[in-house]
């Protein structure tokens, strides 16, 4: 089988993983019957918000509610209003929509039901800060965290403690109404408080944890944020909180589910290496390349030919000199390509299942043993692209990008490596 056949198989695996997490496929299986009494209000937030809202209305009929999603991820719904806002750095549209969502939840009472549909991107989109925190200060903090190398768990720990909606505050606002949450996980470990920064679940972390994250990465927040993080009265709802006693949480799609779906169409033996891989993206790429080389040379308990599958969310620490866009999947692939240069029989795809890697409207890319030589022949060496953190520019030049458009779901990054 040649490299182009391997590309086709890699793309089939990626597409299958995405399809397994689409709201229309997974949400109807877990929805209870629509409540027969009281108001029913729907709040959907994230990159899959419009798709999740549409899937719910297909099952329940038209519903009152708001779906807040990323620009370019809109889909038609019957009655639920769809609003677009910025991601990953919040904007005023997201702040205004979050205020409306909070007002809707607060208007519910005993006997009513709030349905919350959560997917990747919800943390950034629910951008209404606690009193005294303005949008500019939140946006500046988000940019600092995104380029610091902080993990998604660390970022969301900070976000929960400065938000008017995250960290259980959305469900608390709706109390004593019943709150039913259905979530698509895009975070390593699938912990409810980390998915969308947990707007409807108790927060096990503290303000001190959030302050420690900022201190660890040398980030000095605006005075308004620093004040909130030191005010005990602004702490998030904790396990056992009465305000969360009527809140239920249901996980409907995960990275592991997507990886398992891919194994069913692989046509080769598959080894699942984990659904929660973290760490610096470029370093992870080199580590996975080392494993692939060991498998190919017979120095591993894993046997070729095979497919190595993994998920999770690596990080990229962008230096000030970087001119590229720093997507974590293309960063992973540059590290991988460097290590397998001129080696036949190894090919890889890495992509974000939401269709967007970093700041680019590109899901990811392909690499194989010819990547480094082809880049050099075109006058843009891999080392130059790595210095600029410009994986997207490199793979666009090579014609090796994976472009899906918005997928309307998100179960984090997907990586597949074929070893022959």
PAKEVO-814469 format. One record per residue (C-alpha): residue number from 0; residue in three letters; x, y, z. Coordinates in Angstrom, 2 decimals. Layout:
(NUM, ala, (X, Y, Z))
...
***
This chain:
(0, unk, (0.00, 0.00, 0.00))
(1, unk, (1.51, 3.38, -0.97))
(2, unk, (1.50, 6.63, 1.01))
(3, unk, (-1.57, 7.96, -0.78))
(4, unk, (-3.55, 4.87, 0.23))
(5, unk, (-2.35, 5.44, 3.78))
(6, unk, (-3.57, 9.02, 3.58))
(7, unk, (-6.99, 7.80, 2.52))
(8, unk, (-7.12, 5.37, 5.44))
(9, unk, (-5.97, 8.03, 7.90))
(10, unk, (-8.65, 10.42, 6.67))
(11, unk, (-11.29, 7.67, 6.96))
(12, unk, (-10.27, 7.08, 10.57))
(13, unk, (-10.50, 10.80, 11.35))
(14, unk, (-13.88, 11.22, 9.66))
(15, unk, (-15.24, 8.15, 11.46))
(16, unk, (-14.14, 9.53, 14.84))
(17, unk, (-15.92, 12.81, 14.13))
(18, unk, (-19.09, 11.10, 12.95))
(19, unk, (-19.25, 9.02, 16.13))
(20, unk, (-19.52, 12.22, 18.19))
(21, unk, (-22.07, 14.15, 16.16))
(22, unk, (-24.98, 15.42, 18.30))
(23, unk, (-27.60, 14.01, 15.93))
(24, unk, (-26.15, 10.55, 16.56))
(25, unk, (-25.52, 10.65, 20.30))
(26, unk, (-28.01, 13.05, 21.92))
(27, unk, (-31.33, 11.33, 21.02))
(28, unk, (-30.12, 8.10, 22.66))
(29, unk, (-29.91, 9.68, 26.11))
(30, unk, (-32.67, 12.30, 26.13))
(31, unk, (-35.54, 11.58, 28.52))
(32, unk, (-39.12, 12.44, 27.47))
(33, unk, (-39.80, 16.16, 27.36))
(34, unk, (-41.19, 17.39, 30.71))
(35, unk, (-44.98, 17.66, 30.57))
(36, unk, (-45.32, 20.49, 33.08))
(37, unk, (-43.56, 23.77, 33.86))
(38, unk, (-41.40, 25.86, 31.58))
(39, unk, (-38.65, 24.14, 29.62))
(40, unk, (-35.73, 26.40, 28.69))
(41, unk, (-32.70, 25.29, 26.69))
(42, unk, (-29.18, 26.71, 26.88))
(43, unk, (-26.61, 25.28, 24.44))
(44, unk, (-23.03, 26.54, 24.52))
(45, unk, (-19.96, 25.51, 22.55))
(46, unk, (-18.84, 24.73, 19.04))
(47, unk, (-21.53, 22.04, 18.82))
(48, unk, (-24.22, 24.24, 20.38))
(49, unk, (-26.33, 24.78, 17.26))
(50, unk, (-26.11, 21.11, 16.29))
(51, unk, (-27.03, 19.99, 19.82))
(52, unk, (-29.95, 22.43, 19.93))
(53, unk, (-31.19, 21.17, 16.58))
(54, unk, (-30.91, 17.55, 17.68))
(55, unk, (-32.89, 18.29, 20.84))
(56, unk, (-35.65, 20.07, 18.92))
(57, unk, (-35.85, 17.17, 16.48))
(58, unk, (-36.60, 14.94, 19.47))
(59, unk, (-38.75, 17.28, 21.57))
(60, unk, (-40.15, 19.79, 19.12))
(61, unk, (-39.64, 23.57, 19.23))
(62, unk, (-38.21, 24.85, 22.53))
(63, unk, (-37.56, 28.18, 24.20))
(64, unk, (-33.85, 28.87, 24.50))
(65, unk, (-30.49, 30.24, 23.38))
(66, unk, (-27.61, 28.49, 21.62))
(67, unk, (-24.24, 30.29, 21.80))
(68, unk, (-21.62, 29.07, 19.35))
(69, unk, (-18.42, 30.12, 17.60))
(70, unk, (-18.53, 32.33, 14.51))
(71, unk, (-19.06, 30.15, 11.46))
(72, unk, (-20.67, 27.28, 13.40))
(73, unk, (-24.30, 28.32, 13.02))
(74, unk, (-26.97, 25.80, 11.95))
(75, unk, (-30.74, 26.25, 11.59))
(76, unk, (-33.01, 25.48, 14.54))
(77, unk, (-36.79, 25.56, 14.93))
(78, unk, (-37.22, 28.02, 17.78))
(79, unk, (-34.02, 28.16, 19.83))
(80, unk, (-32.14, 31.37, 19.00))
(81, unk, (-28.58, 30.82, 17.77))
(82, unk, (-25.99, 33.50, 18.57))
(83, unk, (-22.40, 33.58, 17.31))
(84, unk, (-19.42, 34.91, 19.27))
(85, unk, (-15.63, 34.78, 19.32))
(86, unk, (-13.45, 31.85, 20.35))
(87, unk, (-10.93, 31.36, 21.93))
(88, unk, (-10.52, 35.01, 22.96))
(89, unk, (-13.95, 36.32, 24.10))
(90, unk, (-15.73, 39.30, 22.57))
(91, unk, (-18.71, 41.50, 23.40))
(92, unk, (-21.16, 39.29, 21.52))
(93, unk, (-20.27, 36.41, 23.83))
(94, unk, (-20.55, 38.61, 26.90))
(95, unk, (-23.96, 39.92, 25.87))
(96, unk, (-25.25, 36.43, 25.08))
(97, unk, (-23.93, 35.11, 28.41))
(98, unk, (-25.85, 37.85, 30.21))
(99, unk, (-29.03, 36.80, 28.41))
(100, unk, (-28.39, 33.15, 29.29))
(101, unk, (-27.97, 34.07, 32.95))
(102, unk, (-31.22, 36.06, 32.87))
(103, unk, (-33.07, 33.14, 31.27))
(104, unk, (-31.83, 30.69, 33.90))
(105, unk, (-32.66, 33.11, 36.70))
(106, unk, (-36.23, 33.48, 35.43))
(107, unk, (-37.02, 29.80, 36.07))
(108, unk, (-38.67, 28.54, 39.23))
(109, unk, (-39.71, 25.43, 41.08))
(110, unk, (-41.32, 22.98, 38.65))
(111, unk, (-39.44, 24.34, 35.63))
(112, unk, (-36.57, 22.64, 33.78))
(113, unk, (-33.34, 24.08, 32.41))
(114, unk, (-31.66, 21.88, 29.79))
(115, unk, (-27.99, 22.71, 29.28))
(116, unk, (-26.13, 21.34, 26.24))
(117, unk, (-22.35, 21.73, 26.64))
(118, unk, (-19.55, 21.18, 24.13))
(119, unk, (-15.98, 22.27, 23.52))
(120, unk, (-15.50, 26.02, 23.40))
(121, unk, (-18.09, 26.78, 26.06))
(122, unk, (-15.48, 28.19, 28.44))
(123, unk, (-14.45, 30.94, 26.06))
(124, unk, (-17.95, 31.64, 24.78))
(125, unk, (-19.56, 32.08, 28.23))
(126, unk, (-17.53, 35.25, 28.67))
(127, unk, (-19.52, 37.15, 31.30))
(128, unk, (-17.21, 37.92, 34.20))
(129, unk, (-18.13, 38.37, 37.82))
(130, unk, (-18.97, 41.88, 38.96))
(131, unk, (-16.08, 44.26, 38.35))
(132, unk, (-14.35, 42.17, 35.65))
(133, unk, (-14.68, 43.72, 32.22))
(134, unk, (-14.35, 42.04, 28.84))
(135, unk, (-10.96, 43.58, 28.07))
(136, unk, (-9.44, 42.20, 31.26))
(137, unk, (-10.88, 38.72, 30.59))
(138, unk, (-9.63, 38.76, 26.99))
(139, unk, (-6.12, 39.80, 28.07))
(140, unk, (-6.00, 37.01, 30.64))
(141, unk, (-7.23, 34.47, 28.06))
(142, unk, (-4.51, 35.48, 25.59))
(143, unk, (-1.86, 35.17, 28.31))
(144, unk, (-3.06, 31.70, 29.31))
(145, unk, (-3.27, 30.49, 25.70))
(146, unk, (0.39, 31.31, 25.02))
(147, unk, (1.75, 30.32, 28.44))
(148, unk, (1.79, 26.54, 28.00))
(149, unk, (-0.91, 26.07, 30.64))
(150, unk, (-2.96, 22.88, 30.33))
(151, unk, (-6.68, 23.05, 29.63))
(152, unk, (-7.33, 21.93, 33.22))
(153, unk, (-5.27, 24.82, 34.54))
(154, unk, (-6.91, 27.32, 32.22))
(155, unk, (-10.39, 26.19, 33.19))
(156, unk, (-9.55, 26.35, 36.89))
(157, unk, (-8.87, 30.05, 36.44))
(158, unk, (-11.90, 30.58, 34.20))
(159, unk, (-14.31, 29.02, 36.70))
(160, unk, (-13.28, 31.43, 39.42))
(161, unk, (-13.81, 34.65, 37.48))
(162, unk, (-17.01, 33.76, 35.61))
(163, unk, (-20.61, 34.65, 36.36))
(164, unk, (-21.78, 31.36, 34.78))
(165, unk, (-19.04, 28.76, 34.97))
(166, unk, (-18.09, 26.73, 38.01))
(167, unk, (-21.68, 25.70, 38.80))
(168, unk, (-23.07, 29.22, 38.74))
(169, unk, (-25.45, 28.64, 35.81))
(170, unk, (-27.27, 25.79, 37.59))
(171, unk, (-27.22, 27.78, 40.82))
(172, unk, (-28.93, 30.69, 39.04))
(173, unk, (-31.72, 28.36, 37.85))
(174, unk, (-32.32, 26.78, 41.29))
(175, unk, (-34.87, 25.61, 42.44))
(176, unk, (-35.63, 24.64, 38.84))
(177, unk, (-34.40, 21.22, 37.74))
(178, unk, (-31.22, 21.36, 35.62))
(179, unk, (-30.41, 18.61, 33.10))
(180, unk, (-26.98, 18.80, 31.47))
(181, unk, (-25.80, 16.81, 28.44))
(182, unk, (-22.14, 17.21, 27.51))
(183, unk, (-19.71, 16.30, 24.75))
(184, unk, (-16.28, 16.06, 26.35))
(185, unk, (-13.30, 17.80, 24.81))
(186, unk, (-10.98, 17.61, 27.81))
(187, unk, (-8.52, 14.95, 28.99))
(188, unk, (-10.10, 12.83, 31.70))
(189, unk, (-13.72, 13.85, 30.90))
(190, unk, (-14.15, 15.52, 34.29))
(191, unk, (-17.49, 17.38, 34.40))
(192, unk, (-16.04, 20.49, 36.05))
(193, unk, (-13.53, 20.80, 33.20))
(194, unk, (-15.98, 20.45, 30.29))
(195, unk, (-16.94, 24.01, 29.43))
(196, unk, (-15.54, 24.90, 32.88))
(197, unk, (-18.49, 23.15, 34.51))
(198, unk, (-21.35, 25.68, 34.40))
(199, unk, (-23.78, 23.23, 36.04))
(200, unk, (-21.59, 21.17, 38.39))
(201, unk, (-19.80, 21.73, 41.68))
(202, unk, (-16.24, 23.04, 41.55))
(203, unk, (-13.72, 20.98, 43.58))
(204, unk, (-10.98, 23.58, 43.07))
(205, unk, (-10.47, 26.81, 44.97))
(206, unk, (-9.49, 30.42, 44.43))
(207, unk, (-6.07, 29.49, 45.80))
(208, unk, (-5.73, 26.89, 43.02))
(209, unk, (-6.55, 29.54, 40.42))
(210, unk, (-4.03, 31.97, 41.91))
(211, unk, (-1.39, 29.22, 41.90))
(212, unk, (-1.88, 28.65, 38.16))
(213, unk, (-1.31, 32.32, 37.39))
(214, unk, (1.73, 32.47, 39.65))
(215, unk, (3.21, 29.32, 38.11))
(216, unk, (3.11, 30.84, 34.62))
(217, unk, (4.13, 34.31, 35.67))
(218, unk, (0.80, 35.86, 34.68))
(219, unk, (-0.25, 39.05, 36.46))
(220, unk, (-3.99, 39.57, 35.99))
(221, unk, (-5.79, 42.89, 36.01))
(222, unk, (-6.55, 44.30, 39.45))
(223, unk, (-10.26, 43.50, 39.02))
(224, unk, (-9.45, 39.81, 38.50))
(225, unk, (-6.91, 39.72, 41.33))
(226, unk, (-9.54, 41.18, 43.66))
(227, unk, (-12.11, 38.51, 42.75))
(228, unk, (-9.57, 35.72, 43.28))
(229, unk, (-8.90, 36.90, 46.85))
(230, unk, (-12.51, 37.54, 47.89))
(231, unk, (-13.91, 34.48, 49.75))
(232, unk, (-17.48, 35.61, 49.06))
(233, unk, (-16.81, 35.05, 45.34))
(234, unk, (-15.82, 31.38, 45.68))
(235, unk, (-17.56, 28.90, 43.38))
(236, unk, (-20.30, 26.46, 44.56))
(237, unk, (-18.76, 23.34, 46.10))
(238, unk, (-19.86, 19.68, 46.33))
(239, unk, (-22.92, 19.43, 48.57))
(240, unk, (-24.17, 22.91, 47.68))
(241, unk, (-27.98, 23.16, 48.02))
(242, unk, (-28.07, 25.33, 44.89))
(243, unk, (-26.81, 22.35, 42.85))
(244, unk, (-29.01, 19.69, 44.46))
(245, unk, (-31.38, 19.57, 41.49))
(246, unk, (-28.69, 19.46, 38.83))
(247, unk, (-27.98, 16.26, 36.83))
(248, unk, (-25.02, 15.75, 34.49))
(249, unk, (-24.88, 13.28, 31.58))
(250, unk, (-21.82, 12.64, 29.39))
(251, unk, (-22.91, 11.71, 25.86))
(252, unk, (-19.69, 11.63, 23.78))
(253, unk, (-16.01, 11.34, 24.70))
(254, unk, (-12.62, 11.11, 23.00))
(255, unk, (-12.43, 7.41, 23.93))
(256, unk, (-15.71, 6.72, 22.14))
(257, unk, (-14.37, 8.39, 19.00))
(258, unk, (-11.13, 6.40, 19.11))
(259, unk, (-13.03, 3.14, 19.53))
(260, unk, (-15.22, 3.99, 16.53))
(261, unk, (-12.09, 4.50, 14.42))
(262, unk, (-10.76, 1.06, 15.30))
(263, unk, (-13.80, -0.54, 13.70))
(264, unk, (-12.85, 0.74, 10.23))
(265, unk, (-9.05, 0.59, 10.49))
(266, unk, (-8.46, -2.59, 8.45))
(267, unk, (-5.27, -3.09, 10.49))
(268, unk, (-4.62, -4.06, 14.12))
(269, unk, (-5.12, -0.98, 16.32))
(270, unk, (-3.43, 0.02, 19.55))
(271, unk, (-5.11, 2.69, 21.67))
(272, unk, (-2.39, 4.71, 23.40))
(273, unk, (-4.71, 6.83, 25.52))
(274, unk, (-7.43, 9.45, 25.14))
(275, unk, (-5.90, 12.04, 27.48))
(276, unk, (-2.40, 12.72, 26.14))
(277, unk, (-1.05, 16.08, 27.29))
(278, unk, (2.28, 17.90, 27.21))
(279, unk, (4.13, 20.23, 24.85))
(280, unk, (2.92, 19.38, 21.34))
(281, unk, (6.25, 19.28, 19.55))
(282, unk, (7.84, 17.13, 22.26))
(283, unk, (4.87, 14.75, 22.15))
(284, unk, (5.35, 14.46, 18.38))
(285, unk, (8.95, 13.34, 18.85))
(286, unk, (7.93, 10.84, 21.54))
(287, unk, (5.24, 9.29, 19.34))
(288, unk, (7.67, 9.17, 16.42))
(289, unk, (10.11, 7.26, 18.63))
(290, unk, (7.38, 4.75, 19.43))
(291, unk, (6.49, 4.36, 15.74))
(292, unk, (10.15, 3.77, 14.86))
(293, unk, (10.45, 1.17, 17.61))
(294, unk, (7.37, -0.64, 16.32))
(295, unk, (8.68, -0.60, 12.76))
(296, unk, (12.08, -1.97, 13.78))
(297, unk, (10.60, -4.75, 15.93))
(298, unk, (11.85, -3.20, 19.19))
(299, unk, (8.39, -2.90, 20.72))
(300, unk, (5.78, -5.30, 22.03))
(301, unk, (3.45, -3.68, 19.48))
(302, unk, (3.62, -5.32, 16.08))
(303, unk, (3.55, -3.79, 12.60))
(304, unk, (1.60, -3.40, 10.43))
(305, unk, (-0.69, -1.51, 12.76))
(306, unk, (-2.39, 1.76, 13.60))
(307, unk, (-1.52, 3.72, 16.74))
(308, unk, (-4.45, 5.86, 17.94))
(309, unk, (-4.52, 8.54, 20.62))
(310, unk, (-6.46, 11.57, 21.78))
(311, unk, (-6.09, 14.35, 24.32))
(312, unk, (-4.98, 17.96, 24.20))
(313, unk, (-1.36, 18.99, 24.01))
(314, unk, (-0.16, 22.54, 24.55))
(315, unk, (1.95, 25.04, 22.63))
(316, unk, (4.11, 27.62, 24.35))
(317, unk, (4.54, 30.46, 21.84))
(318, unk, (7.64, 32.65, 22.24))
(319, unk, (7.39, 36.34, 21.45))
(320, unk, (9.34, 35.85, 18.22))
(321, unk, (6.84, 33.39, 16.77))
(322, unk, (5.12, 34.62, 13.62))
(323, unk, (3.02, 31.53, 12.91))
(324, unk, (-0.32, 30.44, 14.35))
(325, unk, (0.86, 27.66, 16.59))
(326, unk, (-1.88, 25.03, 16.23))
(327, unk, (-1.13, 22.14, 18.57))
(328, unk, (-1.77, 19.42, 15.97))
(329, unk, (0.54, 20.88, 13.35))
(330, unk, (3.13, 21.47, 16.07))
(331, unk, (2.84, 17.79, 17.01))
(332, unk, (3.25, 16.81, 13.36))
(333, unk, (6.34, 18.96, 12.82))
(334, unk, (8.04, 17.24, 15.76))
(335, unk, (6.90, 13.87, 14.40))
(336, unk, (8.05, 14.57, 10.82))
(337, unk, (11.49, 15.68, 11.96))
(338, unk, (12.02, 12.36, 13.74))
(339, unk, (10.86, 10.09, 10.88))
(340, unk, (12.54, 11.95, 8.01))
(341, unk, (13.39, 9.60, 5.10))
(342, unk, (11.82, 6.59, 6.83))
(343, unk, (9.44, 4.58, 4.66))
(344, unk, (6.30, 2.95, 6.01))
(345, unk, (5.25, 5.50, 8.64))
(346, unk, (2.49, 8.06, 8.08))
(347, unk, (0.43, 10.12, 10.49))
(348, unk, (-2.57, 12.42, 10.73))
(349, unk, (-3.29, 14.73, 13.65))
(350, unk, (-6.35, 16.95, 13.74))
(351, unk, (-8.80, 18.70, 16.01))
(352, unk, (-12.22, 17.08, 15.80))
(353, unk, (-13.92, 20.49, 15.75))
(354, unk, (-12.19, 21.25, 12.45))
(355, unk, (-10.07, 24.08, 13.86))
(356, unk, (-6.46, 23.67, 14.98))
(357, unk, (-5.39, 26.72, 16.95))
(358, unk, (-6.24, 29.95, 15.16))
(359, unk, (-6.55, 28.40, 11.71))
(360, unk, (-9.68, 27.18, 9.93))
(361, unk, (-7.86, 23.92, 9.30))
(362, unk, (-8.30, 20.71, 11.28))
(363, unk, (-4.73, 19.43, 10.99))
(364, unk, (-2.43, 17.74, 8.48))
(365, unk, (-0.70, 14.60, 7.20))
(366, unk, (3.02, 13.73, 7.45))
(367, unk, (5.21, 10.86, 6.33))
(368, unk, (8.88, 10.16, 5.70))
(369, unk, (8.94, 12.44, 2.65))
(370, unk, (7.64, 15.56, 4.43))
(371, unk, (11.03, 17.06, 5.34))
(372, unk, (12.56, 16.52, 1.88))
(373, unk, (9.52, 17.88, 0.05))
(374, unk, (9.52, 20.99, 2.22))
(375, unk, (13.21, 21.58, 1.52))
(376, unk, (12.64, 21.16, -2.22))
(377, unk, (9.97, 23.87, -2.09))
(378, unk, (12.29, 26.30, -0.31))
(379, unk, (10.65, 26.28, 3.13))
(380, unk, (12.54, 23.97, 5.43))
(381, unk, (10.97, 22.22, 8.38))
(382, unk, (13.45, 23.88, 10.72))
(383, unk, (12.42, 27.34, 9.45))
(384, unk, (8.74, 26.52, 9.95))
(385, unk, (9.47, 25.24, 13.44))
(386, unk, (11.35, 28.40, 14.40))
(387, unk, (8.36, 30.46, 13.29))
(388, unk, (5.78, 28.07, 14.79))
(389, unk, (4.24, 28.06, 11.32))
(390, unk, (3.01, 24.53, 10.82))
(391, unk, (-0.09, 25.73, 9.05))
(392, unk, (1.99, 27.67, 6.54))
(393, unk, (4.25, 24.69, 5.96))
(394, unk, (1.48, 22.16, 5.41))
(395, unk, (-0.46, 24.55, 3.19))
(396, unk, (2.61, 24.85, 0.97))
(397, unk, (2.97, 21.07, 0.85))
(398, unk, (-0.71, 20.47, 0.11))
(399, unk, (-0.91, 18.26, 3.20))
(400, unk, (-3.58, 20.10, 5.21))
(401, unk, (-6.70, 18.34, 6.47))
(402, unk, (-9.67, 20.65, 6.00))
(403, unk, (-13.11, 19.61, 7.21))
(404, unk, (-14.87, 22.91, 7.85))
(405, unk, (-16.83, 23.23, 11.12))
(406, unk, (-17.77, 19.72, 12.25))
(407, unk, (-20.32, 20.88, 14.87))
(408, unk, (-18.83, 18.58, 17.48))
(409, unk, (-15.61, 18.41, 19.49))
(410, unk, (-14.03, 15.45, 21.26))
(411, unk, (-10.58, 16.98, 21.29))
(412, unk, (-7.57, 16.04, 19.21))
(413, unk, (-7.33, 12.84, 17.19))
(414, unk, (-4.03, 11.28, 16.17))
(415, unk, (-3.54, 8.21, 13.98))
(416, unk, (-0.18, 6.73, 12.98))
(417, unk, (0.18, 3.92, 10.45))
(418, unk, (3.27, 1.76, 10.81))
(419, unk, (4.11, -0.82, 8.14))
***
